Amino acid sequence: MKDFLAFRTMLTPVIIQAVFWLGVVVCVIVGLVYVLSGVGQYGGGPNVIKGFLLLFLGPIGVRIYCEILIIFFRINETLTEIKHVLEERRGPQQGKLF
């Protein structure tokens, strides 16, 4: 709890996972709406194509976006680990690194 209150534990990666699943659900629902509205009308072919593209490419786009956001947090974790390793190597007599 102490790390959470001091902002050492990140909450955002969990939120990004929730945003991913919400984005996938929205892409599927909107894609199905496009497909069904295109099938139900004359000349609705473009809507059917848009719907299928959204059904298949939408979740991939959401995944790529969320992975890019997660990369920033992984970089932060890796840099924090490197900082701790360097502090252990230096020892208490040499002082803090940052």
VOBA-1610 file (N, C-alpha, C; in pm, whole numbers, padded with zeros to 5 digits, always signed):
BEGIN
Met+00082-00119+00000Met+00000+00000+00000Met+00087+00126+00000Lys+00202+00117+00070Lys+00292+00231+00077Lys+00346+00267-00060Asp+00384+00163-00141Asp+00433+00189-00276Asp+00324+00249-00364Phe+00201+00206-00344Phe+00090+00258-00423Phe+00068+00406-00394Leu+00071+00443-00267Leu+00049+00583-00229Leu+00167+00671-00268Ala+00286+00612-00281Ala+00404+00690-00320Ala+00425+00688-00472Phe+00329+00634-00546Phe+00334+00626-00693Phe+00451+00543-00744Arg+00494+00443-00667Arg+00597+00350-00715Arg+00533+00232-00788Thr+00410+00201-00755Thr+00334+00095-00823Thr+00240+00163-00921Met+00248+00120-01046Met+00167+00182-01151Met+00029+00116-01160Leu-00072+00196-01167Leu-00209+00151-01182Leu-00252+00150-01328Thr-00190+00232-01408Thr-00231+00252-01546Thr-00221+00127-01633Pro-00121+00039-01619Pro-00120-00081-01703Pro-00246-00166-01689Val-00303-00172-01571Val-00428-00247-01552Val-00542-00176-01624Ile-00543-00045-01617Ile-00646+00033-01686Ile-00632+00018-01837Ile-00508+00012-01887Ile-00486-00004-02031Ile-00542-00138-02079Gln-00530-00243-01998Gln-00587-00372-02036Gln-00739-00363-02044Ala-00800-00291-01951Ala-00945-00273-01954Ala-00986-00192-02077Val-00906-00091-02111Val-00935-00010-02231Val-00925-00096-02356Phe-00829-00189-02359Phe-00816-00279-02473Phe-00944-00361-02492Trp-00991-00424-02386Trp-01111-00508-02400Trp-01233-00425-02433Leu-01243-00306-02377Leu-01354-00217-02412Leu-01348-00177-02559Gly-01228-00148-02608Gly-01210-00113-02749Gly-01246-00227-02842Val-01210-00350-02803Val-01245-00467-02885Val-01396-00484-02890Val-01462-00471-02777Val-01609-00484-02773Val-01674-00378-02861Val-01626-00254-02852Val-01683-00146-02932Val-01661-00173-03081Cys-01542-00219-03119Cys-01514-00249-03261Cys-01607-00359-03313Val-01627-00461-03233Val-01714-00572-03276Val-01859-00525-03290Ile-01908-00450-03193Ile-02047-00403-03198Ile-02068-00309-03316Val-01979-00211-03332Val-01995-00116-03442Val-01977-00187-03577Gly-01885-00282-03584Gly-01866-00358-03707Gly-01991-00437-03744Leu-02052-00500-03645Leu-02176-00574-03670Leu-02290-00482-03712Val-02297-00364-03653Val-02400-00267-03691Val-02382-00226-03837Tyr-02258-00200-03877Tyr-02231-00165-04017Tyr-02271-00279-04111Val-02233-00401-04076Val-02264-00516-04162Val-02415-00534-04173Leu-02484-00532-04061Leu-02629-00554-04063Leu-02704-00440-04132Ser-02658-00318-04116Ser-02725-00207-04184Ser-02697-00210-04334Gly-02579-00257-04373Gly-02546-00267-04515Gly-02621-00379-04583Val-02642-00489-04514Val-02714-00602-04571Val-02862-00568-04587Gly-02914-00488-04499Gly-03057-00457-04499Gly-03101-00353-04600Gln-03011-00292-04673Gln-03050-00187-04766Gln-02987-00208-04904Tyr-03050-00155-05003Tyr-02999-00163-05139Tyr-02880-00068-05152Gly-02772-00113-05209Gly-02653-00029-05224Gly-02575-00017-05096Gly-02593-00111-05005Gly-02524-00104-04876Gly-02392-00178-04875Gly-02339-00212-04991Gly-02213-00284-05000Gly-02097-00218-04929Pro-02079-00086-04945Pro-01968-00020-04873Pro-01978-00034-04721Asn-02101-00031-04669Asn-02116-00048-04524Asn-02077-00188-04480Val-02109-00288-04564Val-02072-00425-04531Val-01920-00438-04529Ile-01854-00379-04627Ile-01707-00385-04633Ile-01646-00312-04514Lys-01699-00193-04482Lys-01650-00120-04365Lys-01669-00201-04238Gly-01784-00266-04228Gly-01813-00346-04109Gly-01715-00461-04092Phe-01689-00535-04203Phe-01595-00646-04194Phe-01452-00597-04165Leu-01413-00485-04225Leu-01281-00430-04195Leu-01269-00391-04048Leu-01375-00330-03996Leu-01374-00291-03855Leu-01374-00413-03764Leu-01446-00517-03804Leu-01449-00639-03724Leu-01312-00705-03713Phe-01236-00704-03822Phe-01109-00774-03822Phe-00989-00684-03792Leu-00988-00563-03844Leu-00874-00475-03825Leu-00886-00386-03701Gly-01008-00361-03658Gly-01029-00276-03540Gly-00960-00328-03415Pro-00986-00455-03377Pro-00917-00508-03258Pro-00765-00510-03272Ile-00714-00531-03392Ile-00569-00530-03412Ile-00515-00388-03388Gly-00585-00288-03439Gly-00545-00150-03417Gly-00549-00111-03271Val-00653-00154-03201Val-00664-00125-03057Val-00550-00193-02982Arg-00518-00316-03021Arg-00410-00389-02955Arg-00276-00318-02975Ile-00248-00273-03097Ile-00123-00203-03124Ile-00114-00075-03043Tyr-00223-00001-03037Tyr-00226+00123-02959Tyr-00197+00096-02811Cys-00263-00006-02756Cys-00243-00037-02614Cys-00103-00090-02587Glu-00046-00167-02679Glu+00090-00216-02661Glu+00190-00102-02661Ile+00168-00002-02745Ile+00256+00115-02745Ile+00250+00186-02610Leu+00132+00197-02554Leu+00120+00260-02421Leu+00190+00177-02314Ile+00176+00045-02320Ile+00238-00044-02222Ile+00390-00036-02230Ile+00444-00015-02350Ile+00589-00008-02367Ile+00650+00100-02278Phe+00582+00214-02265Phe+00633+00321-02180Phe+00647+00274-02035Phe+00552+00196-01987Phe+00558+00149-01850Phe+00664+00040-01833Arg+00683-00042-01935Arg+00790-00144-01929Arg+00927-00076-01927Ile+00942+00031-02005Ile+01068+00105-02003Ile+01093+00161-01864Asn+00990+00214-01801Asn+01003+00268-01666Asn+01044+00158-01568Glu+00981+00041-01577Glu+01016-00069-01487Glu+01161-00114-01507Thr+01203-00124-01632Thr+01340-00167-01662Thr+01441-00066-01609Leu+01414+00061-01630Leu+01505+00164-01579Leu+01511+00163-01427Thr+01398+00136-01362Thr+01397+00128-01216Thr+01480+00009-01169Glu+01470-00105-01238Glu+01551-00221-01203Glu+01700-00191-01221Ile+01734-00125-01330Ile+01874-00089-01354Ile+01924+00004-01243Lys+01842+00098-01202Lys+01879+00190-01095Lys+01907+00114-00965His+01821+00017-00933His+01841-00060-00810His+01969-00144-00816Val+01997-00204-00931Val+02119-00283-00946Val+02241-00194-00932Leu+02240-00077-00992Leu+02354+00015-00981Leu+02372+00063-00837Glu+02263+00087-00766Glu+02274+00129-00627Glu+02332+00018-00541Glu+02297-00108-00570Glu+02353-00220-00495Glu+02502-00235-00521Arg+02544-00213-00644Arg+02686-00224-00679Arg+02768-00114-00615Arg+02712+00005-00609Arg+02788+00119-00555Arg+02808+00104-00405Gly+02708+00053-00339Gly+02718+00038-00194Gly+02679+00166-00122Pro+02657+00157+00008Pro+02613+00275+00085Pro+02722+00379+00103Gln+02851+00342+00096Gln+02958+00438+00121Gln+02974+00537+00005Gln+02929+00503-00114Gln+02949+00592-00228Gln+02831+00687-00250Gly+02724+00669-00180Gly+02612+00762-00194Gly+02509+00714-00293Lys+02405+00794-00300Lys+02294+00759-00390Lys+02325+00800-00532Leu+02262+00727-00625Leu+02283+00755-00766Leu+02197+00873-00811Phe+02072+00877-00765Phe+01981+00986-00804Phe+01921+01051-00683
//
